[in-house]
Amino acid sequence: MLQEVEQLIELQKLDNRIAELETKVSQVPGFLKDVRNEFESVSTECETVKTKHLADTEVLRKLTKECAENKALLDKAQSKLPNVKNNKEYEAVLKELDILKKNVNEGEYRILELQDTVNASQKKVEELETKEIELKASLEEKETQKSEEDSEANTELTELKTKREEAQTVVKKSIISKYERVRHARNNLAIVRVTDEICTGCYIKVPPQLYVEVKKGKALHQCPNCQRFLYALNDD
């Protein structure tokens, strides 16, 4: 294989790995942001449910107290009945009893309704607190993991960029210039294999004579369609 081709293939391998690592590193902040957002969303929801649960519990406490007071008043009113002296007093006591019974019944109904709400919100708070703890642990674990991966990737990137600088110095400047133009125009891929007369960069068939010349490996050739440099292996 032509020396220049081998040099460009080596350069392409380094560029591929550099691009892979740069993509990986660039995705870390977004990944952690998504995990953090999920934790904060659950945490916010948990605080909202807790606040409502405490408010409902306080209302339930007051209702229970009021209902107990109304029951006491009802018992007291009922005790008046044996002592009434005329119809006017009797009607007044009955009216008072009706009002107190209505208040007690309504109070008990509202207590039952609110008790269901309080029980449901208590269960929801417990579920959210459990989920919040799990997500916090997961977030901390992922932050540590990604920090380590990020550090390793950046170390490798530094080493690869140094190697690339060294690899670039042995290639003719005119070839490097073409290589860089093609690489930037073709999504970081500047040299590709040609197999069965097909350029594996753009998947267009190359002219038969060009294919023969590429297989001979005596000169640098570019795909007429995508301009990528071409090479062939013995079994192509």
N, C-alpha and C positions, 0 to 999 in steps of 0.2 A: 504493500500500500504506500502511496506517495507520502512523503514525510509531512508535507503541509496538511494533508487530509488527517493524518494521525494527530497532528497538533490541534487542528480545529475540533476534532472529535473530543479530545481531552478538554479543550476549552469549553465545549458545549456541555460536557458532563459536569464541570464545575459550575457553569451558569445555571444548569438545571437544578442542582442541589442548592445553590444560593437562592434561586427564585422560590424553591420549595420552603426553605427555612424562613425567608422574609415573609412569605404568605402566612406561615405558621405563627410567627412572632406578631404579625399585624392583627391576627384574629384573636389573640389572647385578651386584650382589653374588652372587646365586644362580647366574648364568651363570658368573662367574669361579670360584666355589666348585666347580662341576662340573668345569671344566677343570683346576683345581688338584688336585682329588681324583683325577682320571684320571692326572695326572702322578705324584702321590705313590704311587698304587697300583702303577704300573709301577716306580717307583723302589724301593719296598719289596720287590716281587717280585724285582727285579734283585739287590738285596743278599742276599736269602734264597738265590737260586740260586748266587750267587758264593760265599757261605759254605759251602754244601754242596759246590760244585765244589772248593774249596780243601781241604776235609776229605777228600773222595774221592781227590784227587790225592796227598795225604800218605799215605793208606792204600795207594794203588797203589805209591808209592815204597818203602814198607816191605815190601810183598808181593814186589816185584821183587827187593829186596835179599835177603829170606829165601829166595826161590826160587833165586837165584844161589848162595847159601850151601849150600842142600840139594843142588844140582847138583855143587858142589865136593865135598861129602861123599860123594855117590854115586860120583863118579869115583875118589875115594880108596878107597872100599869095594870097588869093582870091581878095583882094583889089588891087593887082598889075595888074590883068588882063586888066582892061580898059586902063591902061597906057603903055602896051607893044608897042614897036615901030617896031619890025620885027619878023620874024618866029623864029629866034634863041632864042630871049627873051621869045617868047610865049611858045616854047617847054621847056625851062628851068623852067618857072613858072608851066607848067602842070606837069612836073616831080616832082617839089617840092610839088605840091598839092597832087599828087599820094602818095608820101612817107608820107606826114602828115596825109592824110585820112587813110592810112593803119595803121599808129601808133595810131590814135584816135580810129579806130574800134577795133584793138587788145587790146588797153587799156581798152575800155568799156567792151569788152567781159571778160577780166581777172578780172575787177572790179565786174562784175555780179557774176562770179564764186566764187570769194573770199568773196563777201558779203554773199552768201549762206553759205559758210563755217563758217564765223564769226557768223552769226545768229544761226547756229546749235550748235557751241561750246558755245555760250552765254547761250543757252537753257540748254545745258548739264551741264555747270557750276552751273546754278541755281538749277538744279535737284540734283546734287551731294552735293551742300552746304546744301540743305534742308535735304538730307539723312544723311550728316555728323552731323548736329545739332541733329537729332533724335537719331542717334547711340551714340553720346556723352552723351546725357541725359540718354539713356538706360544703357550705360556702368556705369555711375555714380550711377544710381539706383540699378543696380545689384551688384556693388561693396559694396554698403552700406548694401543691403539685405544679401548678402553672408557673409559679415563681422559679422553681427548680428547673422546669423544662425551658423556660424563657432564658435562664442563665446559661444552660447548656447550649441552647440554640445560638445565642449571641456569641458564645465562645467559639463554637464551630464556624459561625459566619465570619468571624474575624480571621480564623485560620484559613478558611476557603478563599477569602478575598486576597489574602497574602499569596496563596498558591496561584490564584488567578493572575495576579500581577506578574508573578514569576513566569507563568505559562505564556502570558501574552508577549513577554519580551523576546521569546525565541521565534515568534511568527513575524513574517515580513509585514511592514507597516501598511503596504498597499492591500494586503490580504485581510489584515485586521480591520482596516477601514471598511472594506466591503462586508466583512462578517458582522460588524457592529450595525451597519445600515440595515442589513437583512434581519438581524436578530430583533432590532427595535421595531421593524415593520411587520415581523411575522411572529409576534407573541413569544419572544425569547428563543425561538427555534430557528437556527441558522444553517445547520447541516443535518441532512437526513439520509437514510439508506434508500437505495432504489432497488426494488424487488420486482421481478417479472415485468420489467419496463415501466413500473409504476413508482412515481415519486411518493414516498410515505409522508411527505409534508403536506402536499395539496391533493394527493390521490388522483393526479392526472397522469395519463400515459405520456412518457417522454418519447421523442423520435428514436427509431431503432438504431440509427447510426450513433446517436448520443449515448444510448444505453451501452453499445459496444465500447465506446471510448471510456465511459465511466468504469466499466468492468476491467478494462486494461489497467486503469489506475496510474496512468503516466502523466496526467495533468489534472488541474482543478477544473471542475465543470459545475454549472449552475442550471437548475431547472428552468426551462424557458417560460413556465407559467408563474411559479412563485418566487423564483430567483434564489431559492435556497441552494446551498452547496450540496453536491451529491457524492455518495460513495457506495461501493458495492462490496459484498463479501464473496468469497470463493464459491459458496453454494447458491448465489443468487442467479 
